[in-house]
């Protein structure tokens, strides 16, 4: 099950990134985390920007509503996503509870 933690401001979402993929896409659940593949390499924050943009487009929110709270230099990250509930996240990602 996807690890989505509700907070007063939104949710904390755990993700696993796969930089250098052939296309930007949401792969699915991976050990309780959401796995995302992005085409760019993890240099100078480019992969983090691509992850944020992919999620913002998928969740229909602004990029500024997504903040990396841990794992900035790691494949495993925790994101604060403002203004959404765990149910919103699962629904917009088409994931089961």
N, CA, C and O atoms as a GROMACS GRO file, in nm:
protein
  388
    1UNK      N    1   0.083  -0.118   0.000
    1UNK     CA    2   0.000   0.000   0.000
    1UNK      C    3   0.088   0.125   0.000
    1UNK      O    4   0.191   0.130   0.067
    2UNK      N    5   0.047   0.223  -0.074
    2UNK     CA    6   0.123   0.347  -0.087
    2UNK      C    7   0.126   0.423   0.045
    2UNK      O    8   0.023   0.441   0.110
    3UNK      N    9   0.246   0.467   0.085
    3UNK     CA   10   0.266   0.540   0.210
    3UNK      C   11   0.235   0.688   0.188
    3UNK      O   12   0.318   0.762   0.136
    4UNK      N   13   0.113   0.729   0.227
    4UNK     CA   14   0.070   0.868   0.215
    4UNK      C   15   0.026   0.913   0.354
    4UNK      O   16  -0.070   0.859   0.409
    5UNK      N   17   0.096   1.011   0.411
    5UNK     CA   18   0.071   1.055   0.548
    5UNK      C   19   0.000   1.191   0.546
    5UNK      O   20   0.055   1.289   0.494
    6UNK      N   21  -0.121   1.198   0.602
    6UNK     CA   22  -0.190   1.328   0.605
    6UNK      C   23  -0.127   1.424   0.705
    6UNK      O   24  -0.079   1.382   0.811
    7UNK      N   25  -0.126   1.552   0.672
    7UNK     CA   26  -0.080   1.658   0.762
    7UNK      C   27  -0.182   1.771   0.755
    7UNK      O   28  -0.277   1.765   0.677
    8UNK      N   29  -0.163   1.874   0.837
    8UNK     CA   30  -0.253   1.990   0.834
    8UNK      C   31  -0.247   2.063   0.700
    8UNK      O   32  -0.347   2.120   0.657
    9UNK      N   33  -0.132   2.062   0.635
    9UNK     CA   34  -0.113   2.137   0.511
    9UNK      C   35  -0.143   2.055   0.385
    9UNK      O   36  -0.168   2.111   0.279
   10UNK      N   37  -0.140   1.922   0.397
   10UNK     CA   38  -0.158   1.837   0.279
   10UNK      C   39  -0.119   1.695   0.312
   10UNK      O   40  -0.171   1.636   0.407
   11UNK      N   41  -0.027   1.639   0.234
   11UNK     CA   42   0.017   1.502   0.257
   11UNK      C   43   0.168   1.491   0.238
   11UNK      O   44   0.230   1.572   0.169
   12UNK      N   45   0.225   1.390   0.303
   12UNK     CA   46   0.365   1.355   0.279
   12UNK      C   47   0.363   1.226   0.199
   12UNK      O   48   0.301   1.127   0.240
   13UNK      N   49   0.430   1.227   0.085
   13UNK     CA   50   0.433   1.113  -0.006
   13UNK      C   51   0.577   1.065  -0.020
   13UNK      O   52   0.668   1.144  -0.047
   14UNK      N   53   0.597   0.935  -0.002
   14UNK     CA   54   0.730   0.875  -0.021
   14UNK      C   55   0.740   0.828  -0.165
   14UNK      O   56   0.649   0.763  -0.217
   15UNK      N   57   0.852   0.863  -0.230
   15UNK     CA   58   0.870   0.824  -0.370
   15UNK      C   59   1.006   0.758  -0.391
   15UNK      O   60   1.098   0.773  -0.310
   16UNK      N   61   1.017   0.685  -0.500
   16UNK     CA   62   1.143   0.626  -0.547
   16UNK      C   63   1.160   0.677  -0.690
   16UNK      O   64   1.070   0.663  -0.772
   17UNK      N   65   1.275   0.736  -0.719
   17UNK     CA   66   1.297   0.791  -0.853
   17UNK      C   67   1.390   0.703  -0.935
   17UNK      O   68   1.476   0.633  -0.882
   18UNK      N   69   1.369   0.707  -1.064
   18UNK     CA   70   1.453   0.634  -1.159
   18UNK      C   71   1.496   0.734  -1.267
   18UNK      O   72   1.428   0.748  -1.369
   19UNK      N   73   1.608   0.803  -1.245
   19UNK     CA   74   1.656   0.899  -1.346
   19UNK      C   75   1.714   0.827  -1.466
   19UNK      O   76   1.755   0.711  -1.457
   20UNK      N   77   1.718   0.896  -1.580
   20UNK     CA   78   1.777   0.841  -1.701
   20UNK      C   79   1.688   0.742  -1.773
   20UNK      O   80   1.738   0.659  -1.851
   21UNK      N   81   1.558   0.748  -1.749
   21UNK     CA   82   1.463   0.658  -1.814
   21UNK      C   83   1.439   0.703  -1.959
   21UNK      O   84   1.481   0.812  -1.999
   22UNK      N   85   1.373   0.619  -2.036
   22UNK     CA   86   1.344   0.653  -2.175
   22UNK      C   87   1.231   0.755  -2.187
   22UNK      O   88   1.221   0.824  -2.288
   23UNK      N   89   1.144   0.765  -2.084
   23UNK     CA   90   1.039   0.867  -2.084
   23UNK      C   91   0.996   0.898  -1.942
   23UNK      O   92   1.016   0.818  -1.851
   24UNK      N   93   0.938   1.016  -1.923
   24UNK     CA   94   0.886   1.056  -1.793
   24UNK      C   95   0.753   0.984  -1.771
   24UNK      O   96   0.662   0.992  -1.854
   25UNK      N   97   0.742   0.912  -1.657
   25UNK     CA   98   0.618   0.841  -1.631
   25UNK      C   99   0.611   0.798  -1.485
   25UNK      O  100   0.713   0.789  -1.416
   26UNK      N  101   0.490   0.771  -1.442
   26UNK     CA  102   0.469   0.713  -1.309
   26UNK      C  103   0.463   0.563  -1.330
   26UNK      O  104   0.377   0.512  -1.401
   27UNK      N  105   0.556   0.493  -1.267
   27UNK     CA  106   0.568   0.349  -1.285
   27UNK      C  107   0.462   0.276  -1.204
   27UNK      O  108   0.401   0.181  -1.252
   28UNK      N  109   0.440   0.319  -1.079
   28UNK     CA  110   0.344   0.255  -0.990
   28UNK      C  111   0.399   0.247  -0.849
   28UNK      O  112   0.493   0.318  -0.814
   29UNK      N  113   0.338   0.160  -0.769
   29UNK     CA  114   0.382   0.146  -0.632
   29UNK      C  115   0.504   0.056  -0.626
   29UNK      O  116   0.516  -0.041  -0.700
   30UNK      N  117   0.597   0.092  -0.535
   30UNK     CA  118   0.721   0.017  -0.518
   30UNK      C  119   0.755   0.016  -0.370
   30UNK      O  120   0.810   0.113  -0.319
   31UNK      N  121   0.723  -0.092  -0.302
   31UNK     CA  122   0.755  -0.104  -0.159
   31UNK      C  123   0.696   0.006  -0.073
   31UNK      O  124   0.764   0.056   0.017
   32UNK      N  125   0.573   0.045  -0.098
   32UNK     CA  126   0.508   0.151  -0.021
   32UNK      C  127   0.536   0.290  -0.072
   32UNK      O  128   0.477   0.387  -0.023
   33UNK      N  129   0.624   0.302  -0.170
   33UNK     CA  130   0.658   0.432  -0.229
   33UNK      C  131   0.600   0.439  -0.371
   33UNK      O  132   0.573   0.336  -0.433
   34UNK      N  133   0.582   0.559  -0.420
   34UNK     CA  134   0.542   0.580  -0.558
   34UNK      C  135   0.668   0.586  -0.642
   34UNK      O  136   0.756   0.668  -0.616
   35UNK      N  137   0.679   0.500  -0.742
   35UNK     CA  138   0.798   0.500  -0.828
   35UNK      C  139   0.774   0.586  -0.951
   35UNK      O  140   0.674   0.571  -1.021
   36UNK      N  141   0.868   0.679  -0.975
   36UNK     CA  142   0.861   0.770  -1.089
   36UNK      C  143   0.987   0.757  -1.172
   36UNK      O  144   1.098   0.751  -1.119
   37UNK      N  145   0.971   0.753  -1.302
   37UNK     CA  146   1.084   0.749  -1.394
   37UNK      C  147   1.091   0.883  -1.468
   37UNK      O  148   0.990   0.933  -1.517
   38UNK      N  149   1.212   0.939  -1.477
   38UNK     CA  150   1.232   1.066  -1.549
   38UNK      C  151   1.350   1.051  -1.644
   38UNK      O  152   1.442   0.972  -1.620
   39UNK      N  153   1.348   1.126  -1.752
   39UNK     CA  154   1.448   1.111  -1.856
   39UNK      C  155   1.582   1.176  -1.823
   39UNK      O  156   1.686   1.133  -1.874
   40UNK      N  157   1.581   1.277  -1.740
   40UNK     CA  158   1.704   1.351  -1.713
   40UNK      C  159   1.793   1.282  -1.611
   40UNK      O  160   1.747   1.200  -1.531
   41UNK      N  161   1.920   1.315  -1.614
   41UNK     CA  162   2.017   1.261  -1.518
   41UNK      C  163   2.008   1.338  -1.387
   41UNK      O  164   1.965   1.453  -1.386
   42UNK      N  165   2.050   1.276  -1.278
   42UNK     CA  166   2.044   1.342  -1.147
   42UNK      C  167   2.162   1.436  -1.125
   42UNK      O  168   2.247   1.411  -1.039
   43UNK      N  169   2.166   1.543  -1.201
   43UNK     CA  170   2.273   1.641  -1.184
   43UNK      C  171   2.215   1.781  -1.174
   43UNK      O  172   2.127   1.819  -1.250
   44UNK      N  173   2.266   1.856  -1.078
   44UNK     CA  174   2.227   1.995  -1.056
   44UNK      C  175   2.076   2.012  -1.037
   44UNK      O  176   2.019   2.114  -1.077
   45UNK      N  177   2.010   1.913  -0.976
   45UNK     CA  178   1.868   1.924  -0.945
   45UNK      C  179   1.773   1.901  -1.061
   45UNK      O  180   1.652   1.917  -1.047
   46UNK      N  181   1.827   1.863  -1.177
   46UNK     CA  182   1.742   1.844  -1.295
   46UNK      C  183   1.641   1.732  -1.275
   46UNK      O  184   1.525   1.746  -1.314
   47UNK      N  185   1.682   1.621  -1.216
   47UNK     CA  186   1.590   1.509  -1.193
   47UNK      C  187   1.483   1.548  -1.091
   47UNK      O  188   1.366   1.513  -1.107
   48UNK      N  189   1.522   1.622  -0.987
   48UNK     CA  190   1.424   1.667  -0.888
   48UNK      C  191   1.320   1.758  -0.954
   48UNK      O  192   1.201   1.747  -0.924
   49UNK      N  193   1.363   1.847  -1.041
   49UNK     CA  194   1.270   1.934  -1.112
   49UNK      C  195   1.176   1.854  -1.202
   49UNK      O  196   1.057   1.884  -1.210
   50UNK      N  197   1.230   1.753  -1.268
   50UNK     CA  198   1.148   1.669  -1.356
   50UNK      C  199   1.044   1.590  -1.275
   50UNK      O  200   0.930   1.575  -1.318
   51UNK      N  201   1.085   1.540  -1.159
   51UNK     CA  202   0.992   1.467  -1.071
   51UNK      C  203   0.880   1.560  -1.025
   51UNK      O  204   0.763   1.523  -1.030
   52UNK      N  205   0.916   1.679  -0.981
   52UNK     CA  206   0.817   1.776  -0.935
   52UNK      C  207   0.720   1.813  -1.046
   52UNK      O  208   0.600   1.822  -1.024
   53UNK      N  209   0.772   1.835  -1.166
   53UNK     CA  210   0.688   1.871  -1.279
   53UNK      C  211   0.594   1.756  -1.317
   53UNK      O  212   0.476   1.778  -1.343
   54UNK      N  213   0.646   1.634  -1.321
   54UNK     CA  214   0.565   1.517  -1.353
   54UNK      C  215   0.450   1.501  -1.253
   54UNK      O  216   0.335   1.481  -1.292
   55UNK      N  217   0.481   1.511  -1.125
   55UNK     CA  218   0.376   1.498  -1.023
   55UNK      C  219   0.276   1.613  -1.029
   55UNK      O  220   0.156   1.590  -1.018
   56UNK      N  221   0.324   1.734  -1.047
   56UNK     CA  222   0.233   1.849  -1.055
   56UNK      C  223   0.135   1.833  -1.172
   56UNK      O  224   0.016   1.860  -1.158
   57UNK      N  225   0.186   1.791  -1.287
   57UNK     CA  226   0.098   1.770  -1.402
   57UNK      C  227  -0.002   1.657  -1.377
   57UNK      O  228  -0.119   1.669  -1.413
   58UNK      N  229   0.044   1.550  -1.318
   58UNK     CA  230  -0.043   1.435  -1.291
   58UNK      C  231  -0.150   1.468  -1.188
   58UNK      O  232  -0.265   1.425  -1.202
   59UNK      N  233  -0.113   1.543  -1.085
   59UNK     CA  234  -0.206   1.575  -0.977
   59UNK      C  235  -0.285   1.704  -1.002
   59UNK      O  236  -0.369   1.742  -0.920
   60UNK      N  237  -0.258   1.772  -1.113
   60UNK     CA  238  -0.327   1.895  -1.152
   60UNK      C  239  -0.310   2.004  -1.046
   60UNK      O  240  -0.406   2.071  -1.008
   61UNK      N  241  -0.185   2.021  -1.001
   61UNK     CA  242  -0.153   2.125  -0.905
   61UNK      C  243  -0.030   2.201  -0.954
   61UNK      O  244   0.035   2.160  -1.050
   62UNK      N  245   0.000   2.313  -0.887
   62UNK     CA  246   0.119   2.391  -0.922
   62UNK      C  247   0.245   2.323  -0.869
   62UNK      O  248   0.241   2.256  -0.765
   63UNK      N  249   0.356   2.338  -0.939
   63UNK     CA  250   0.484   2.285  -0.892
   63UNK      C  251   0.520   2.341  -0.754
   63UNK      O  252   0.584   2.274  -0.674
   64UNK      N  253   0.479   2.464  -0.729
   64UNK     CA  254   0.512   2.528  -0.601
   64UNK      C  255   0.440   2.464  -0.483
   64UNK      O  256   0.472   2.494  -0.368
   65UNK      N  257   0.344   2.375  -0.510
   65UNK     CA  258   0.273   2.304  -0.403
   65UNK      C  259   0.345   2.177  -0.361
   65UNK      O  260   0.300   2.108  -0.269
   66UNK      N  261   0.457   2.146  -0.427
   66UNK     CA  262   0.532   2.025  -0.398
   66UNK      C  263   0.671   2.063  -0.346
   66UNK      O  264   0.743   2.140  -0.410
   67UNK      N  265   0.707   2.008  -0.230
   67UNK     CA  266   0.836   2.039  -0.168
   67UNK      C  267   0.907   1.910  -0.130
   67UNK      O  268   0.845   1.820  -0.072
   68UNK      N  269   1.035   1.899  -0.162
   68UNK     CA  270   1.114   1.784  -0.119
   68UNK      C  271   1.155   1.810   0.026
   68UNK      O  272   1.226   1.906   0.055
   69UNK      N  273   1.110   1.723   0.117
   69UNK     CA  274   1.143   1.743   0.258
   69UNK      C  275   1.257   1.653   0.304
   69UNK      O  276   1.319   1.680   0.408
   70UNK      N  277   1.286   1.547   0.228
   70UNK     CA  278   1.405   1.466   0.256
   70UNK      C  279   1.443   1.388   0.132
   70UNK      O  280   1.358   1.356   0.048
   71UNK      N  281   1.572   1.357   0.120
   71UNK     CA  282   1.620   1.276   0.008
   71UNK      C  283   1.652   1.354  -0.118
   71UNK      O  284   1.648   1.298  -0.228
   72UNK      N  285   1.684   1.480  -0.104
   72UNK     CA  286   1.711   1.563  -0.222
   72UNK      C  287   1.820   1.503  -0.312
   72UNK      O  288   1.814   1.518  -0.434
   73UNK      N  289   1.918   1.434  -0.252
   73UNK     CA  290   2.028   1.377  -0.329
   73UNK      C  291   2.020   1.224  -0.334
   73UNK      O  292   2.121   1.158  -0.360
   74UNK      N  293   1.903   1.170  -0.309
   74UNK     CA  294   1.883   1.026  -0.305
   74UNK      C  295   1.772   0.985  -0.402
   74UNK      O  296   1.692   1.069  -0.443
   75UNK      N  297   1.768   0.858  -0.438
   75UNK     CA  298   1.658   0.808  -0.521
   75UNK      C  299   1.529   0.799  -0.440
   75UNK      O  300   1.420   0.809  -0.496
   76UNK      N  301   1.541   0.780  -0.309
   76UNK     CA  302   1.426   0.774  -0.220
   76UNK      C  303   1.404   0.911  -0.159
   76UNK      O  304   1.494   0.966  -0.096
   77UNK      N  305   1.285   0.966  -0.178
   77UNK     CA  306   1.255   1.101  -0.132
   77UNK      C  307   1.122   1.103  -0.058
   77UNK      O  308   1.039   1.014  -0.074
   78UNK      N  309   1.104   1.205   0.023
   78UNK     CA  310   0.974   1.232   0.084
   78UNK      C  311   0.934   1.372   0.040
   78UNK      O  312   1.012   1.466   0.049
   79UNK      N  313   0.811   1.382  -0.009
   79UNK     CA  314   0.760   1.508  -0.060
   79UNK      C  315   0.642   1.556   0.022
   79UNK      O  316   0.559   1.475   0.064
   80UNK      N  317   0.635   1.686   0.046
   80UNK     CA  318   0.516   1.748   0.104
   80UNK      C  319   0.435   1.801  -0.014
   80UNK      O  320   0.485   1.881  -0.094
   81UNK      N  321   0.312   1.755  -0.024
   81UNK     CA  322   0.223   1.801  -0.130
   81UNK      C  323   0.109   1.876  -0.063
   81UNK      O  324   0.027   1.817   0.007
   82UNK      N  325   0.105   2.006  -0.086
   82UNK     CA  326   0.008   2.093  -0.019
   82UNK      C  327  -0.128   2.089  -0.087
   82UNK      O  328  -0.138   2.082  -0.210
   83UNK      N  329  -0.233   2.094  -0.003
   83UNK     CA  330  -0.368   2.111  -0.054
   83UNK      C  331  -0.441   1.985  -0.098
   83UNK      O  332  -0.553   1.993  -0.147
   84UNK      N  333  -0.380   1.868  -0.082
   84UNK     CA  334  -0.445   1.744  -0.121
   84UNK      C  335  -0.456   1.650  -0.002
   84UNK      O  336  -0.380   1.662   0.095
   85UNK      N  337  -0.550   1.556  -0.009
   85UNK     CA  338  -0.567   1.454   0.094
   85UNK      C  339  -0.510   1.321   0.041
   85UNK      O  340  -0.485   1.308  -0.078
   86UNK      N  341  -0.489   1.223   0.130
   86UNK     CA  342  -0.446   1.092   0.081
   86UNK      C  343  -0.542   1.034  -0.022
   86UNK      O  344  -0.500   0.970  -0.119
   87UNK      N  345  -0.671   1.056  -0.002
   87UNK     CA  346  -0.771   1.006  -0.097
   87UNK      C  347  -0.756   1.074  -0.233
   87UNK      O  348  -0.769   1.010  -0.336
   88UNK      N  349  -0.728   1.206  -0.232
   88UNK     CA  350  -0.704   1.280  -0.357
   88UNK      C  351  -0.586   1.218  -0.432
   88UNK      O  352  -0.594   1.194  -0.552
   89UNK      N  353  -0.477   1.193  -0.360
   89UNK     CA  354  -0.356   1.138  -0.421
   89UNK      C  355  -0.386   1.003  -0.485
   89UNK      O  356  -0.354   0.981  -0.602
   90UNK      N  357  -0.448   0.914  -0.408
   90UNK     CA  358  -0.477   0.780  -0.461
   90UNK      C  359  -0.571   0.787  -0.581
   90UNK      O  360  -0.554   0.714  -0.679
   91UNK      N  361  -0.671   0.874  -0.574
   91UNK     CA  362  -0.767   0.888  -0.683
   91UNK      C  363  -0.699   0.942  -0.810
   91UNK      O  364  -0.718   0.888  -0.919
   92UNK      N  365  -0.622   1.048  -0.793
   92UNK     CA  366  -0.557   1.111  -0.909
   92UNK      C  367  -0.450   1.021  -0.971
   92UNK      O  368  -0.422   1.030  -1.090
   93UNK      N  369  -0.390   0.934  -0.889
   93UNK     CA  370  -0.289   0.841  -0.939
   93UNK      C  371  -0.352   0.708  -0.981
   93UNK      O  372  -0.282   0.618  -1.029
   94UNK      N  373  -0.484   0.697  -0.964
   94UNK     CA  374  -0.557   0.573  -0.997
   94UNK      C  375  -0.502   0.453  -0.921
   94UNK      O  376  -0.484   0.346  -0.977
   95UNK      N  377  -0.475   0.473  -0.790
   95UNK     CA  378  -0.425   0.365  -0.705
   95UNK      C  379  -0.536   0.321  -0.610
   95UNK      O  380  -0.623   0.400  -0.573
   96UNK      N  381  -0.532   0.196  -0.572
   96UNK     CA  382  -0.628   0.141  -0.476
   96UNK      C  383  -0.587   0.182  -0.336
   96UNK      O  384  -0.469   0.205  -0.309
   97UNK      N  385  -0.686   0.192  -0.245
   97UNK     CA  386  -0.658   0.227  -0.104
   97UNK      C  387  -0.576   0.120  -0.044
   97UNK      O  388  -0.541   0.129   0.074
   0.00000   0.00000   0.00000
